[in-house]
Amino acid sequence: MTKDKFNQNENFLSKQALVEKEILSFKEALVYLDVSPSLLYKLTSQRTITYFKPNGGKIYFKKTDLDSWMLQNENKSKELLEEELLNKLKVRKDV
């Protein structure tokens, strides 16, 4: 196995381990969110994202909080918007 392939397998296994964890360290959150350290520090300093700092030490995140942050500001597809509009028009027509 080449060194490059070994590194790819190692990266895959470490990412797979992140999927199973509920609490992530700062470094793990960087990998999970695929963002730069400066962005994650900015999000924590602005309290845009919930984090935990036990005993004033390292920063940790609940994966569910990271998921919520990633899924905010949903941009719906054209088809979904049309469907919602049609459903609202049907409700008005029935009333």
N, C-alpha and C positions, 0 to 999 in steps of 0.2 A: 504494500500500500504506500502510495506516495505521501509526502509530508502534507501537501495541499489537500489531498483527500482525507487524510487523518484529521486535519484541522476542520474541514467541513463536517465530518462525522461528530467531532467533539462539540462544535457549535450547535449542531442539531440536537444533540443530547442535552446540552445545557439549556437550550430554549425549551425543550420538552419538559425539563424539570421545572421551569418557570410556570408552565401551564398548570402544574399540579399544586403549586404553592399558593397559600392565601395571603401571606404577608411577604412583601418584597423589600429588599434593601434599596438604597439609592441607586447603586450600580445595576441591580437587577431591574429596577424600574426604568432605567435608561434603555436597557435592551428591550424590555417589554413594550415600551411606548415608542421606541425608535426615535428618540429625540436627543438633542445635545445636552450636556450637563448645564450649560448656561440657561437654556430654556427651562429645565426642570427646577433649577434654583430660583429663577424668576417666578415660576408658578407657585413655588412654596412661599417665597417672600411676599408675594401679593395675595397670598392665601386664596388663590384660585383653585387649588387642589388640596384636599385634606391629607395631612401627614401626621406622623407621630414621632416624637423625639424623647424617648425614655431617658430620664436622668440627664437631660440636656445634651445627650450624646448624638449618636448616628441617627439619620432620618430613615423612617420606614413608612411604607404605604400599604393599605389594604388594596388588594387587586381589584375588588369591586369598586372602590373609589376611582382607581385609574380607568376602569372600564366606563364608568359614568362620565368621567371627564372626556374620554375619547368619543363617546357617543352623543355629546351635546351638539347643539346646532345642526340638527339633521336637515339635509337637503333632499327633499323627496323627488322622486322621478316624475316626469311629466305624466306618465300613465297613472301613477298613484294620485297625483293632484286632480286629474280629470275624474277619476273614480270617486274621490271624496266630494268633489263638486256635484257630480251627478247624484250621489247619495243625499246630499243636503237639499238639492232641488226636489228630489222625490219626497223627502220628509215634509217640506213646505207644501208641496202639492197635496199630500195626504191630510194635512191639518186643516 
